[in-house]
C-alpha cells in the first residue's frame, strides 16, 4: 500500500487564507459570499445550494459577484500567474500549449456573449506549460461570440510574453487551424494539428504544403511542412485506417515532430479535466458570474499543482473541506461516496 505524505497543516491553512484573500468581496456579507463560492467548488455543487449553508440568499451572492466580479476575476488571475511564476523562477524559455475547453450551461441562453449562436456553450482558452511535472497555467481568455481564432491566440501569447518568457515551441489543437493563425504563429517554432479534410491528403505524407484559402490573397497563404500519418481503428470488427495531420516549421524528422507535439500538448487536456473537477454549477446567466466561477476553478487547480506529487486531487479537496469547517456537516456523505467503490470491491472479493 502506498501512503502519501500529506502537506503540513500550516501549508493547508495558508491555502485557505489565500483563497479568502483572493475572493475579498467588500461589504458586510463579503466573507459569507466568498465561503459560499469556495464551498461550491470543493463540493462541485451549485452556488445557489451552498449559499444556504452560509446564511446568505442566492440573490445576495449574485449581487456581490455582479457588482465586484470583474475586479475579483482580475485578482484571481493575477494570483494564478504569480503561482506559476514562482514555480518557473529563473526559467526564460518555455514550450507553450494553447487550447480551449467548452462549458455548456443549461437553461436560458445568454444572447451575444457565449461562443455558440445560442449562447449556451462557452469556450475558455488557456496557454499552459509543463515544468518539473507540473502543468502551469500562464494565460486565460474567455472566447466571446464574434472573437476570431487568431485574436484568441494573439491575446494568450501577449499575456505570456508580458510575463517575460520567450516561446521556444508552440503547439495548438486542430480547432485553431486557420490561415490567420498560421501567419501569426509562423514567427515562432510551432506544431499545429490539421483537419485532414482541410488538406485532403488521405495517405502517409511528409512534404511541403501551401494553403489555398479563397478568403485570403495569394501573398497571405502559408507554406509549411505537412505530416500525415495513420492509425488503425476497429469498429464492429472492421479495421479501417484513420488519418491525422500536423503542420510545422520545425526542421526535424517526422517521428520526432509527432512525439514532440504529444509531449508538449498532451498535458493540457488533463489540466481541463482537473479544472472542471472544481467547477461549480449556477443558474445565473450573467457573463461575469459564469466567468468568475470558471476562473475560481482555475485558481483551485493552480493551488492543487503546488501539492501535486504529494496528494491526489481528491485528497487535496478533502483537506480543504476539513479546513473550511462549516462544511463538516456534509463530510459524512462525502466519505461514504469515497469509500463506496472499496466496499463494493470487498463484497465482490468475499463472494469468490
C-alpha positions as CSV (number, residue, x, y, z in Angstrom):
1,X,0.0,0.0,0.0
2,X,1.3,3.4,-0.9
3,X,0.8,6.1,1.8
4,X,1.1,9.6,0.6
5,X,2.8,12.2,2.8
6,X,0.2,14.9,3.4
7,X,1.1,18.6,3.3
8,X,1.7,20.2,6.7
9,X,-1.3,21.7,8.3
10,X,0.2,25.2,8.2
11,X,0.5,24.9,4.4
12,X,-3.1,23.9,4.1
13,X,-4.2,26.8,6.3
14,X,-2.1,29.2,4.2
15,X,-4.0,28.0,1.1
16,X,-7.3,28.6,2.9
17,X,-6.3,32.2,3.8
18,X,-5.1,32.8,0.2
19,X,-8.4,31.7,-1.2
20,X,-10.3,34.0,1.1
21,X,-7.9,36.9,0.3
22,X,-8.4,36.3,-3.5
23,X,-12.1,36.4,-3.0
24,X,-12.0,39.6,-1.0
25,X,-15.6,40.9,-1.6
26,X,-16.3,44.3,0.0
27,X,-19.4,44.5,2.2
28,X,-20.7,43.0,5.5
29,X,-21.7,39.7,3.7
30,X,-18.5,39.5,1.7
31,X,-16.9,36.7,3.6
32,X,-20.1,34.6,3.5
33,X,-20.2,35.1,-0.3
34,X,-16.6,34.0,-0.6
35,X,-17.1,30.9,1.5
36,X,-20.2,30.0,-0.5
37,X,-18.2,30.1,-3.7
38,X,-15.3,28.2,-2.3
39,X,-17.6,25.6,-0.8
40,X,-19.4,25.2,-4.2
41,X,-16.1,24.5,-5.8
42,X,-15.0,22.0,-3.2
43,X,-18.2,20.0,-3.4
44,X,-18.7,20.5,-7.2
45,X,-22.2,21.7,-6.2
46,X,-24.4,24.6,-7.1
47,X,-23.6,28.1,-5.8
48,X,-27.3,28.6,-5.0
49,X,-27.5,25.4,-2.9
50,X,-24.3,26.2,-0.9
51,X,-25.4,29.8,-0.2
52,X,-28.0,28.5,2.3
53,X,-25.3,26.8,4.4
54,X,-23.7,30.2,5.0
55,X,-26.9,32.1,5.8
56,X,-27.0,34.2,2.6
57,X,-29.6,34.1,-0.2
58,X,-28.6,33.1,-3.7
59,X,-29.6,36.6,-4.9
60,X,-27.1,38.2,-2.4
61,X,-24.3,36.1,-3.8
62,X,-25.3,37.0,-7.4
63,X,-25.4,40.7,-6.4
64,X,-22.0,40.7,-4.9
65,X,-20.5,38.9,-7.9
66,X,-22.2,41.1,-10.5
67,X,-21.1,44.3,-8.7
68,X,-17.5,43.3,-7.8
69,X,-16.8,40.3,-10.1
70,X,-14.6,41.9,-12.7
71,X,-12.2,43.1,-10.0
72,X,-12.2,39.7,-8.3
73,X,-11.6,37.9,-11.6
74,X,-8.5,40.0,-12.3
75,X,-7.2,39.3,-8.7
76,X,-7.7,35.6,-9.2
77,X,-5.9,35.6,-12.5
78,X,-3.1,37.7,-11.0
79,X,-2.6,35.1,-8.2
80,X,-2.7,32.2,-10.7
81,X,0.1,33.9,-12.7
82,X,2.1,34.5,-9.6
83,X,1.9,30.9,-8.5
84,X,3.1,29.8,-12.0
85,X,5.9,32.4,-11.9
86,X,7.1,31.1,-8.5
87,X,7.5,27.6,-9.9
88,X,9.2,28.9,-13.1
89,X,11.6,31.2,-11.2
90,X,14.7,31.5,-13.3
91,X,13.2,29.9,-16.4
92,X,13.4,32.1,-19.6
93,X,12.3,29.9,-22.4
94,X,9.2,27.7,-22.4
95,X,7.2,25.3,-24.5
96,X,3.7,26.6,-24.8
97,X,0.5,24.7,-25.4
98,X,-2.7,26.6,-26.4
99,X,-6.2,25.1,-26.5
100,X,-9.7,25.8,-25.4
101,X,-12.3,23.9,-23.5
102,X,-16.1,24.2,-23.8
103,X,-18.6,24.5,-21.0
104,X,-22.2,24.1,-21.7
105,X,-24.6,26.0,-19.4
106,X,-28.1,24.6,-19.4
107,X,-31.1,26.8,-19.1
108,X,-31.9,30.2,-20.5
109,X,-29.2,31.2,-23.1
110,X,-27.2,34.4,-22.9
111,X,-27.5,36.3,-26.1
112,X,-24.4,37.7,-27.7
113,X,-21.9,36.5,-25.1
114,X,-21.5,32.8,-25.4
115,X,-19.3,31.3,-28.1
116,X,-22.1,29.5,-29.7
117,X,-25.0,31.0,-31.6
118,X,-27.4,30.1,-28.9
119,X,-25.2,31.4,-26.1
120,X,-25.2,28.1,-24.1
121,X,-21.7,26.8,-24.9
122,X,-18.8,29.0,-23.9
123,X,-15.1,28.5,-24.8
124,X,-12.4,29.2,-22.3
125,X,-8.9,29.3,-23.8
126,X,-5.7,28.9,-21.9
127,X,-1.9,28.8,-22.5
128,X,0.0,26.3,-20.3
129,X,3.5,25.0,-19.9
130,X,4.8,21.9,-18.1
131,X,7.7,22.2,-15.7
132,X,9.0,19.8,-13.1
133,X,6.0,17.6,-13.6
134,X,3.5,20.4,-13.0
135,X,1.1,21.8,-15.7
136,X,1.2,25.6,-15.1
137,X,-1.4,28.0,-16.4
138,X,0.1,31.2,-17.8
139,X,-2.7,32.9,-19.7
140,X,-6.5,32.8,-19.8
141,X,-9.2,34.3,-22.0
142,X,-12.9,33.8,-22.4
143,X,-13.8,33.4,-26.1
144,X,-16.9,35.5,-26.6
145,X,-19.1,35.5,-29.6
146,X,-17.5,37.1,-32.6
147,X,-13.9,36.7,-31.5
148,X,-11.7,35.1,-34.2
149,X,-9.3,32.3,-33.5
150,X,-6.2,34.4,-34.3
151,X,-7.4,37.0,-31.8
152,X,-7.6,34.3,-29.1
153,X,-4.1,33.1,-29.9
154,X,-2.7,36.6,-30.0
155,X,-4.3,37.6,-26.7
156,X,-2.9,34.5,-25.0
157,X,0.6,34.9,-26.4
158,X,0.7,38.6,-25.5
159,X,-0.1,37.6,-21.9
160,X,2.7,35.1,-21.8
161,X,5.3,37.4,-23.4
162,X,4.3,40.1,-20.9
163,X,5.4,37.7,-18.2
164,X,8.9,37.8,-19.6
165,X,9.0,34.4,-21.3
166,X,10.4,33.5,-24.7
167,X,8.4,30.9,-26.5
168,X,10.6,28.0,-27.6
169,X,7.9,26.0,-29.2
170,X,4.1,26.4,-29.5
171,X,1.6,23.6,-30.0
172,X,-2.1,24.1,-31.0
173,X,-5.1,22.0,-31.5
174,X,-6.8,21.5,-34.9
175,X,-9.5,23.9,-33.9
176,X,-7.0,26.7,-34.4
177,X,-6.0,25.7,-37.9
178,X,-6.7,28.9,-40.0
179,X,-4.5,30.9,-42.3
180,X,-4.6,33.9,-39.9
181,X,-3.4,31.8,-37.0
182,X,-0.7,30.2,-39.2
183,X,0.5,33.6,-40.3
184,X,0.7,34.7,-36.6
185,X,2.4,31.6,-35.2
186,X,4.9,31.5,-38.0
187,X,7.1,33.9,-36.1
188,X,7.6,31.1,-33.6
189,X,8.6,27.4,-33.8
190,X,5.2,25.7,-33.9
191,X,3.3,22.4,-34.4
192,X,-0.4,22.6,-35.1
193,X,-2.9,19.8,-35.6
194,X,-4.6,19.9,-39.0
195,X,-8.0,18.6,-40.0
196,X,-7.3,16.1,-42.7
197,X,-10.4,17.1,-44.6
198,X,-9.0,20.6,-45.0
199,X,-5.8,19.5,-46.7
200,X,-7.4,16.4,-48.3
201,X,-4.4,14.2,-48.0
202,X,-5.5,10.7,-47.2
203,X,-2.2,8.9,-47.2
204,X,1.1,8.8,-45.4
205,X,2.8,12.1,-46.3
206,X,5.9,14.1,-45.4
207,X,6.4,17.2,-47.5
208,X,5.7,20.8,-48.1
209,X,2.1,22.1,-48.4
210,X,0.7,25.6,-49.1
211,X,-2.7,26.8,-48.1
212,X,-5.2,27.8,-50.8
213,X,-7.8,29.7,-48.8
214,X,-10.2,31.6,-51.0
215,X,-10.7,34.2,-48.2
216,X,-7.0,35.3,-48.4
217,X,-4.8,36.8,-51.1
218,X,-2.0,34.9,-52.7
219,X,0.6,36.6,-50.6
220,X,-1.3,35.7,-47.4
221,X,-1.1,32.0,-48.0
222,X,1.2,30.0,-45.7
223,X,3.7,27.3,-46.7
224,X,4.6,24.7,-44.1
225,X,5.8,21.1,-43.7
226,X,2.7,18.8,-43.7
227,X,3.0,15.5,-41.8
228,X,0.2,13.0,-42.3
229,X,0.1,9.6,-40.5
230,X,-2.5,6.9,-40.0
231,X,-3.8,4.8,-37.2
232,X,-5.9,1.6,-37.3
233,X,-9.4,1.9,-35.9
234,X,-11.5,-1.1,-35.1
235,X,-15.3,-0.7,-35.2
236,X,-17.7,-3.6,-35.3
237,X,-14.8,-6.0,-36.0
238,X,-13.9,-3.9,-39.1
239,X,-10.5,-2.3,-39.2
240,X,-10.0,1.0,-41.1
241,X,-7.2,3.5,-41.3
242,X,-7.8,6.9,-39.8
243,X,-5.5,9.7,-40.9
244,X,-4.2,12.6,-38.8
245,X,-2.1,15.6,-39.9
246,X,0.3,18.1,-38.3
247,X,1.7,21.3,-39.7
248,X,5.1,22.6,-38.6
249,X,8.0,24.8,-39.4
250,X,10.5,22.6,-37.5
251,X,13.3,21.0,-39.4
252,X,13.1,17.7,-37.7
253,X,12.3,14.1,-38.8
254,X,8.6,13.2,-38.9
255,X,8.7,10.9,-36.0
256,X,10.4,13.4,-33.7
257,X,7.8,16.1,-34.6
258,X,4.9,13.9,-33.8
259,X,6.5,12.8,-30.4
260,X,7.3,16.4,-29.6
261,X,3.7,17.5,-30.3
262,X,2.3,14.8,-28.0
263,X,4.8,15.6,-25.3
264,X,4.1,19.4,-25.2
265,X,0.4,19.4,-25.8
266,X,-0.8,16.2,-24.2
267,X,-1.0,17.6,-20.7
268,X,-3.4,20.5,-21.4
269,X,-6.4,18.1,-21.7
270,X,-5.6,16.8,-18.2
271,X,-5.5,20.3,-16.9
272,X,-9.0,21.0,-18.2
273,X,-10.3,17.8,-16.6
274,X,-8.9,18.9,-13.3
275,X,-10.2,22.4,-13.6
276,X,-13.7,21.1,-14.3
277,X,-13.5,18.9,-11.3
278,X,-13.6,22.1,-9.2
279,X,-16.2,23.9,-11.3
280,X,-19.4,24.6,-9.5
281,X,-22.9,24.9,-11.1
282,X,-25.1,28.0,-11.2
283,X,-28.4,29.1,-12.6
284,X,-27.1,32.6,-13.2
285,X,-26.9,33.7,-16.8
286,X,-24.7,36.7,-16.1
287,X,-21.5,36.8,-18.1
288,X,-19.4,37.9,-15.1
289,X,-20.8,35.3,-12.8
290,X,-20.1,32.4,-15.1
291,X,-16.6,33.7,-15.9
292,X,-15.8,34.2,-12.2
293,X,-16.7,30.6,-11.1
294,X,-14.6,29.2,-14.0
295,X,-11.6,31.3,-13.1
296,X,-12.1,30.3,-9.4
297,X,-11.9,26.7,-10.6
298,X,-8.7,27.6,-12.4
299,X,-7.3,29.0,-9.2
300,X,-8.2,25.8,-7.3
301,X,-6.4,23.8,-10.0
302,X,-3.3,26.1,-9.7
303,X,-3.2,25.7,-5.9
304,X,-3.5,21.9,-6.4
305,X,-0.5,21.9,-8.6
306,X,1.6,23.2,-5.6
307,X,1.0,19.8,-3.9
308,X,0.9,17.6,-6.9
309,X,3.1,14.5,-6.2
310,X,2.3,14.7,-2.5
311,X,-1.5,14.2,-2.6
312,X,-4.1,13.2,-5.2
313,X,-6.7,15.7,-6.3
314,X,-9.5,14.3,-4.1
315,X,-7.2,14.2,-1.1
316,X,-6.4,17.9,-1.7
317,X,-10.1,18.6,-1.9
318,X,-10.8,16.8,1.4
319,X,-8.0,18.7,3.2
320,X,-9.6,22.0,2.2
321,X,-13.1,20.7,3.2
322,X,-11.7,19.9,6.6
323,X,-10.2,23.4,6.8
324,X,-13.5,25.1,6.0
325,X,-15.2,23.5,9.0
326,X,-18.6,24.9,8.0
327,X,-18.8,22.0,5.5
328,X,-18.2,19.3,8.1
329,X,-22.0,18.8,8.2
330,X,-21.7,17.3,4.7
331,X,-18.5,15.4,5.3
332,X,-20.2,12.1,6.2
333,X,-21.9,11.9,2.8
334,X,-18.6,12.7,1.0
335,X,-16.7,10.0,2.9
336,X,-19.4,7.4,2.2
337,X,-19.3,8.2,-1.5
338,X,-15.5,8.0,-1.4
339,X,-15.3,4.5,0.1
340,X,-18.3,3.1,-1.7
341,X,-16.1,1.6,-4.6
342,X,-13.9,0.0,-1.9
343,X,-16.9,-1.6,-0.2
344,X,-18.2,-3.0,-3.5
345,X,-14.8,-4.5,-4.3
346,X,-14.6,-6.1,-0.8
347,X,-18.1,-7.5,-1.3
348,X,-17.2,-9.0,-4.7
349,X,-14.0,-10.5,-3.4
350,X,-15.8,-12.1,-0.4
351,X,-18.2,-13.9,-2.8
352,X,-15.4,-15.8,-4.6
